[in-house]
Amino acid sequence: MRLNDFYALMPLLVLVGAATLNMLVIAVKRNHKVIYGITLAAHLVSLFTLMPLGREPYPLDPFFIIDGWGVFNLGLILATSLFVTMLSYAYFEQREERREEYYILLVLATLGSSVLVISQHFMALFLGLEVLSVALYALIAYLRTREHSDEAGIKYLILAAMSSAFLLFGMALIYADSGTMTFPGIAAHLKALPELPLLLLTGFGLMVVGVGFKLGVVPFHMWAPDVYEGAPAPVTAFIATVSKGGMMALLIRFLPR
């Protein structure tokens, strides 16, 4: 990687550093205010590092692209996650559960959603989706003594597993027909075709189903209310904004091509 690549990925690297630092601080001494301060500072620094980006598209081939759309959505995700972080501090100050690990999971979920919005490759898409989903499994069931908390976590686990399965199968079919996993490569392949093959059409259909599970749209929304009810209030806000916003931004980037 070149030095400019590190500059372009700095918002994501700051989040990685914050998650690592939080783990180290928790290993030494638990302190809710310190962990909250680190998480808050990491979001502000990530937002600051976005300022020089986005004037011109900067591809990080083959996985990522830093462009105006990506920077705009990164800013929205980080700003929303910052608000959720501030809401979480007041929320957990009133509870006796161990609070510090929550912020590690929140930063990792934000990182996963950030990876989604700058992805231009199926591998990057799946990596971001899984980082986001695995963090959300634990966040949703974080309040272990709360009624329906475990149920909500298990139901989200099943929904996310179904989403990943459909997405992976759809990606496999698209790759089998197009021979590429990059969004520009798939777009070029589609432009060269006189009509859409059945294999490619099936692949896109499976991906739409997978995204439908992730976004909780009809008819894949049956357990979404249970997840929202069982999750802590800040996590519900995070799922409804950052998680779904990251997926929509990715979908808008992928479909017009």
C-alpha positions as CSV (number, residue, x, y, z in Angstrom):
1,M,0.0,0.0,0.0
2,R,1.1,3.6,-0.7
3,L,1.2,6.3,1.9
4,N,-1.8,8.0,0.2
5,D,-3.8,4.8,0.7
6,F,-3.4,5.1,4.5
7,Y,-4.5,8.7,4.3
8,A,-7.6,7.7,2.4
9,L,-8.4,4.9,4.9
10,M,-7.6,7.0,8.0
11,P,-11.3,7.3,9.2
12,L,-11.5,3.5,9.3
13,L,-8.0,3.1,10.8
14,V,-8.9,5.5,13.6
15,L,-11.9,3.3,14.5
16,V,-9.7,0.2,14.5
17,G,-7.3,2.0,16.8
18,A,-10.1,3.1,19.1
19,A,-11.4,-0.4,19.5
20,T,-8.0,-1.8,20.2
21,L,-7.2,1.0,22.7
22,N,-10.5,0.4,24.5
23,M,-9.7,-3.3,24.9
24,L,-6.3,-2.5,26.3
25,V,-7.7,0.1,28.8
26,I,-10.4,-2.3,29.9
27,A,-7.7,-4.9,30.5
28,V,-5.9,-2.5,32.9
29,K,-8.8,-0.8,34.6
30,R,-12.5,-0.5,34.0
31,N,-13.7,3.1,33.8
32,H,-16.9,4.0,32.0
33,K,-16.0,7.7,31.6
34,V,-12.5,6.9,30.1
35,I,-13.9,4.4,27.6
36,Y,-16.7,6.8,26.7
37,G,-14.1,9.6,26.2
38,I,-11.9,7.4,24.0
39,T,-14.9,6.4,21.8
40,L,-16.1,10.0,21.6
41,A,-12.7,11.3,20.6
42,A,-12.3,8.5,18.0
43,H,-15.5,9.6,16.3
44,L,-14.5,13.2,16.3
45,V,-11.0,12.4,14.9
46,S,-12.6,10.2,12.2
47,L,-14.9,13.0,11.1
48,F,-11.9,15.4,11.0
49,T,-9.9,13.0,8.8
50,L,-12.8,13.0,6.3
51,M,-12.4,16.7,5.5
52,P,-9.5,16.3,3.0
53,L,-11.2,13.4,1.2
54,G,-13.8,13.2,-1.6
55,R,-12.7,16.0,-3.9
56,E,-11.9,13.4,-6.6
57,P,-12.5,9.6,-6.6
58,Y,-9.6,7.7,-5.2
59,P,-9.8,4.0,-6.0
60,L,-8.1,1.5,-3.6
61,D,-8.3,-1.3,-6.1
62,P,-9.8,-3.7,-6.1
63,F,-11.8,-3.5,-2.9
64,F,-12.6,0.2,-2.0
65,I,-13.2,3.5,-3.6
66,I,-13.1,6.9,-1.8
67,D,-15.4,9.3,-3.7
68,G,-18.0,11.9,-2.9
69,W,-20.8,9.4,-2.3
70,G,-18.6,7.3,0.1
71,V,-17.3,10.4,2.0
72,F,-20.8,11.8,2.4
73,N,-22.2,8.5,3.8
74,L,-19.1,8.0,6.0
75,G,-19.8,11.4,7.5
76,L,-23.5,10.5,8.1
77,I,-22.5,7.2,9.7
78,L,-19.9,8.7,12.0
79,A,-22.1,11.6,13.0
80,T,-25.0,9.3,13.8
81,S,-22.8,6.9,15.7
82,L,-21.4,9.9,17.6
83,F,-24.9,10.8,18.6
84,V,-25.7,7.2,19.6
85,T,-22.5,7.1,21.7
86,M,-23.6,10.2,23.6
87,L,-27.0,8.7,24.1
88,S,-25.4,5.4,25.3
89,Y,-23.4,7.1,28.1
90,A,-26.6,8.5,29.7
91,Y,-28.4,5.2,29.2
92,F,-25.8,3.0,30.7
93,E,-25.0,5.3,33.6
94,Q,-28.4,4.3,35.0
95,R,-27.7,0.6,34.8
96,E,-25.5,-1.8,36.7
97,E,-24.3,-4.0,33.8
98,R,-20.7,-3.9,32.8
99,R,-20.7,-1.0,30.3
100,E,-17.2,-0.8,28.9
101,E,-17.3,-3.6,26.3
102,Y,-20.4,-2.0,24.8
103,Y,-18.3,0.8,23.3
104,I,-15.9,-1.7,21.7
105,L,-18.9,-3.4,20.0
106,L,-20.3,0.0,19.0
107,V,-17.1,1.1,17.3
108,L,-16.7,-2.2,15.5
109,A,-20.3,-2.0,14.2
110,T,-19.6,1.6,13.0
111,L,-16.4,0.3,11.3
112,G,-18.4,-2.5,9.5
113,S,-21.0,0.0,8.2
114,S,-18.2,2.3,7.1
115,V,-16.6,-0.5,5.1
116,L,-19.9,-1.1,3.4
117,V,-20.3,2.4,2.0
118,I,-16.9,2.5,0.3
119,S,-16.9,-1.1,-1.0
120,Q,-16.7,-1.8,-4.8
121,H,-16.0,-5.5,-4.5
122,F,-18.0,-8.5,-3.2
123,M,-15.3,-9.5,-0.7
124,A,-15.2,-6.0,0.8
125,L,-19.0,-6.0,0.9
126,F,-19.1,-9.3,2.8
127,L,-16.3,-8.3,5.2
128,G,-18.1,-5.1,6.2
129,L,-21.4,-6.8,6.5
130,E,-20.0,-9.5,8.8
131,V,-18.1,-7.1,11.0
132,L,-21.3,-5.1,11.4
133,S,-23.5,-8.2,12.0
134,V,-21.3,-9.9,14.5
135,A,-21.0,-6.7,16.6
136,L,-24.8,-6.3,16.5
137,Y,-25.4,-9.8,17.7
138,A,-23.8,-8.9,21.0
139,L,-25.1,-5.4,21.2
140,I,-28.7,-6.5,20.8
141,A,-28.4,-9.1,23.6
142,Y,-26.1,-6.9,25.7
143,L,-28.5,-6.4,28.7
144,R,-28.6,-10.0,29.7
145,T,-31.0,-9.5,32.6
146,R,-33.5,-7.7,30.5
147,E,-36.6,-9.5,29.4
148,H,-36.6,-10.6,25.7
149,S,-32.9,-9.6,25.3
150,D,-31.6,-13.1,24.5
151,E,-34.5,-13.8,22.3
152,A,-33.9,-10.6,20.3
153,G,-30.2,-11.5,19.9
154,I,-31.0,-15.0,18.6
155,K,-33.7,-13.8,16.2
156,Y,-31.3,-11.2,14.8
157,L,-28.6,-13.9,14.5
158,I,-31.0,-16.0,12.4
159,L,-32.0,-13.1,10.3
160,A,-28.4,-12.1,9.6
161,A,-27.5,-15.7,8.8
162,M,-30.3,-15.9,6.3
163,S,-29.2,-12.6,4.8
164,S,-25.6,-13.7,4.5
165,A,-26.6,-17.1,3.0
166,F,-28.7,-15.5,0.2
167,L,-26.0,-12.8,-0.5
168,L,-23.2,-15.3,-0.8
169,F,-25.2,-17.6,-3.1
170,G,-26.2,-14.6,-5.2
171,M,-22.6,-13.4,-5.4
172,A,-21.4,-16.9,-6.4
173,L,-23.9,-17.0,-9.3
174,I,-23.0,-13.5,-10.5
175,Y,-19.3,-14.4,-10.3
176,A,-19.9,-17.6,-12.2
177,D,-21.5,-15.7,-15.1
178,S,-19.4,-12.5,-15.1
179,G,-16.0,-13.8,-14.0
180,T,-15.4,-10.8,-11.7
181,M,-16.5,-9.6,-8.2
182,T,-15.8,-5.9,-8.7
183,F,-18.8,-3.6,-9.3
184,P,-17.2,-1.9,-12.3
185,G,-16.3,-5.2,-13.8
186,I,-19.9,-6.5,-13.4
187,A,-21.2,-3.3,-15.0
188,A,-18.9,-3.7,-18.0
189,H,-20.0,-7.3,-18.3
190,L,-23.7,-6.3,-18.3
191,K,-23.2,-3.6,-20.9
192,A,-21.7,-6.2,-23.3
193,L,-24.7,-8.6,-23.0
194,P,-27.6,-8.4,-25.4
195,E,-29.9,-9.7,-22.8
196,L,-29.7,-10.7,-19.1
197,P,-28.9,-14.5,-18.6
198,L,-31.0,-16.5,-16.2
199,L,-27.9,-17.3,-14.0
200,L,-27.2,-13.6,-13.6
201,L,-30.8,-12.7,-13.0
202,T,-31.1,-15.4,-10.3
203,G,-27.9,-14.1,-8.7
204,F,-29.3,-10.5,-8.5
205,G,-32.6,-11.9,-7.2
206,L,-30.9,-13.8,-4.4
207,M,-28.8,-10.7,-3.5
208,V,-32.0,-8.6,-3.3
209,V,-33.5,-11.2,-0.9
210,G,-30.4,-11.0,1.2
211,V,-30.5,-7.2,1.4
212,G,-34.3,-7.4,2.1
213,F,-33.5,-9.5,5.3
214,K,-30.9,-7.0,6.3
215,L,-33.1,-4.0,5.8
216,G,-36.2,-5.6,7.3
217,V,-38.4,-4.8,4.4
218,V,-41.6,-6.6,3.5
219,P,-41.9,-9.6,3.5
220,F,-38.7,-10.2,5.5
221,H,-39.7,-8.0,8.4
222,M,-41.5,-10.4,10.7
223,W,-38.9,-10.5,13.5
224,A,-37.7,-6.9,13.2
225,P,-40.1,-5.6,15.9
226,D,-38.9,-8.3,18.3
227,V,-35.3,-7.3,17.7
228,Y,-36.1,-3.6,18.4
229,E,-38.0,-4.4,21.5
230,G,-35.3,-6.6,23.1
231,A,-32.3,-4.4,22.2
232,P,-31.2,-1.5,24.4
233,A,-32.6,1.8,23.2
234,P,-29.3,3.2,21.8
235,V,-28.8,0.0,19.9
236,T,-32.3,0.2,18.4
237,A,-31.4,3.7,17.2
238,F,-28.1,2.4,15.8
239,I,-29.8,-0.4,13.8
240,A,-32.5,1.9,12.5
241,T,-30.0,4.5,11.2
242,V,-26.4,3.4,10.8
243,S,-26.9,-0.3,10.0
244,K,-29.7,0.2,7.5
245,G,-28.1,3.4,6.2
246,G,-24.9,1.7,5.4
247,M,-26.7,-1.1,3.5
248,M,-28.8,1.4,1.5
249,A,-25.7,3.4,0.6
250,L,-24.1,0.2,-0.7
251,L,-27.2,-0.8,-2.6
252,I,-27.4,2.6,-4.3
253,R,-23.7,2.4,-5.3
254,F,-24.2,-1.1,-6.7
255,L,-27.5,-0.9,-8.6
256,P,-27.0,2.2,-10.9
257,R,-23.9,0.6,-12.4
